[in-house]
Amino acid sequence: MSGTAQIGVTGLAVMGRNLARNFARNGFTVAVHNRTASRTDALVKEFGDEGTFVAAHTPEEFVAALERPRRLMIMVKAGDPTDAVIQEFAPLLEDGDVIIDGGNAHFEDTRRREKELRERGIHFVGAGISGGEEGALHGPSIMPGGSAESYASLGPMLERIAAKAEDGAPCVTHIGPDGAGHFVKMVHNGIEYADMQLIAEAYQLLRDVAGYSPARIADVFRSWNSGRLDSYLIEITAEVLSHVDAATGEPFVDVVLDRAEQKGTGRWTVQIALDLGVPVSGIAEAVFARSVSGHADLREASRHLAGPTAHRLGEDEAAAFSDRVEQALYASKIVAYTQGFHQISAGSERYDWDIDLGRVASIWRGGCIIRAAFLDRITSAYEARPGLPVLLSDKSFAEEIAAAQDDWRTVIATAVTQGVPTPAFAATLAYYDSLRAERLPAALTQGQRDYFGAHTYHRTDRDGTFHTLWGGEKNEVES
């Protein structure tokens, strides 16, 4: 069938296959293609009753199956494989056609590809997609970048297949030009790292300080999930903690090797934050925590290091401590999201993307891994004040953290005295205290820099740039 498919998907591993099925289930005719033809045929044979698929075994067949303007989604490994597929298909396309990269590409690669293809008259959309294989099939959160023209062509289709928030709004929006979509997806993943680490630290505190079993901690997380911490990650944490290993009869969490892996998007978030000069300390500590967990030799060589004597709490004390951990977790999560939104704002300014932070929060309310009930409130905060300098300056969040801060501090102090590592809890609190401090010790740091490197400084009492002649009479000169 020539020119009948509204969209095509090439790369039919789990994510690509499920996105193709999602499009078909929503009434679109979908051309499907894979370098290994047997995978194409297997998809049509197994899922052909879900909608209309057009199997294509060559790039030429694939492109011929697409109606104009052609919409071609690439679902292959990021990096060189994506470039290879673009080089294979771009010569077969015409002005106005659209290539969509739905993988976890680095946003700078997306910016390069968008520029190169724009010069050839082809639209390139870097679309961040969150929700895993289940989200891809049933409705993900989608973060497309690229031209406004490409979204006019593609947007209505993405809105059909995207997750829907509780108010029915589709969890997709045009993020901004060139690499904006993949940038926002990168930061989403950085927040995800922080969120997961904070939850893990809460679990460890309930285990080691309160003395709770994994099953009991699962119950605690279920209770938290019925309140302000309601989120996908809290929900699945309870499921993981309540699961019992069939082979040993032990809690599943106790038979899993304690080494957390990573694919790189969290590292990218921290690296780019450093380039932008944006403090994302909670996210950074989450990335480093995974790194520490993977250094088995380093950890094994350090088992002999001294620590404090552990003190288990009584039942009433443990219950009170559990409530404090909930406060600390909530406050720390808000700070992690604050840092992520600050990074998106800084990236938007650096690359002239004009990203609407309220819309970003809105499309994260469903489908994605970090979906959470409080994203409704984050959306409202940015809608009410589009120029909100930092999420913590929103009145309702500021009041909640003010109410939580005593318990937050107590939890971290307890962790320190009990020797339980809580790097993300501690980093988010330090960030909070840094923002609210009237003066920071950076004045001393700048004085040191001027002493050894004549880097100059600014004064609090008058304008200008100054340097002290430290090697002589310590006279001050205007620089």
Disulfide bonds with the S-S distance in Angstrom:
none
